[in-house]
Amino acid sequence: MSAAAASKVVLVTGAAGGIGGATCARFLAGGWRVAAVDVRPVAAAPDVLPITADLRIVAECRSAVTRAAEWAGRLDAVVNAAGVWTEGPSADTDEAEWDRVLGVNLKGLYFVTSAAIPHLAATEGCVVNLSSDAGIQGNAGAAVYCASKGGVSILTKALALELAPQGIRVNAVCPGDVDSPMLRGQAAVFAPDDQQAYLDRLLAGYPQGGRARFIRPEEIAELIWFLAQPAATPITGANISADFGLSAGIT
């Protein structure tokens, strides 16, 4: 067997984003091959298969997994990092926005995972989902996003129980605010007149006070990497907070 055929393979969705891109880089540094999936084109690179897909469409979720498995000959991990943000009064939510957010954050995640199950069973692989602090606690003014990420958190537990007999582990990482294009984009969309004040308000919610900072994408990528390693074998069905204590309680 060639070295390329023997090296492990991860499929990462949202690969053009902050966490997704950092995750791709971490797995490449660890010697894995990466199938990098995003709705935006991802640059080709050694040991990287770029796949363009709209994860709101089930056929494209399945096609992405099939292409990755055919390219690599195996699949050892899936990282569902694709995600979109929304906020605003629930009375103003329209169907299109609900469908957009749930389609990317929950539907796409589910159907990518569903398609990957036979491949992961063959390697006793794992799934790491990106949930959020908003997936384990309510955030006022972000009900649609909370619905999507709350779904991810409980889906993670259900899949972990279902797939354990096949040797597949399923966990979720629940970050707080990550210094990423997504965060900067939400500030630009939802506070175009004073983006810095918007970001300052987010930081003001952390228990560190004046020492608070946003999480770096590579910090989340390192946790995702750990969850895909043999040392994490006992961990499945977990929603792991990485949020500087934001969701720990009231300060």
JOWODA-V77586 format. One record per backbone hydrogen bond with DSSP energy under -0.5 kcal/mol. CO is the residue of the C=O (numbers start at 1). NH is the residue of the N-H. If there is no record, write none. Layout:
CO|NH  CO|NH
//
This chain:
2|6  3|7  8|33  9|76  9|77  10|12  10|35  11|79  12|37  13|81  14|17  17|21  18|22  19|23  20|24  21|25  22|26  23|27  24|28  25|29  26|30  27|32  28|31  33|10  34|36  34|49  35|12  35|37  36|51  37|14  37|15  38|53  45|48  47|34  48|45  48|50  49|36  51|38  51|53  53|55  54|57  56|58  57|60  57|61  58|62  59|63  60|64  61|65  62|66  63|67  64|68  65|69  66|70  67|71  68|72  69|73  76|126  77|11  78|80  78|128  79|13  79|81  80|130  89|92  90|93  94|98  95|99  96|100  97|101  98|102  99|103  100|104  101|105  102|106  102|107  103|108  104|109  106|110  107|111  108|112  109|113  110|114  111|115  112|116  113|117  114|117  116|120  117|121  118|122  119|123  120|124  120|125  125|169  126|78  127|171  128|80  129|131  129|173  132|135  133|136  133|137  139|142  141|88  142|146  143|147  144|148  145|149  146|150  147|151  148|152  149|153  150|154  151|155  152|156  153|157  154|158  155|159  156|160  157|161  158|162  159|163  160|164  163|166  163|168  164|167  169|127  170|237  171|129  172|240  173|131  173|175  174|242  175|133  177|215  178|180  179|217  180|184  181|185  182|186  183|187  184|188  185|189  186|190  187|191  191|194  194|198  195|199  196|200  197|201  198|202  199|203  200|204  201|205  202|205  203|206  206|209  208|211  209|212  215|179  216|219  216|220  217|221  218|222  219|223  220|224  221|225  222|226  223|227  224|228  225|228  226|229  229|232  230|233  232|235  234|236  238|172  238|240  239|241  240|174  242|176  243|246  245|248
//
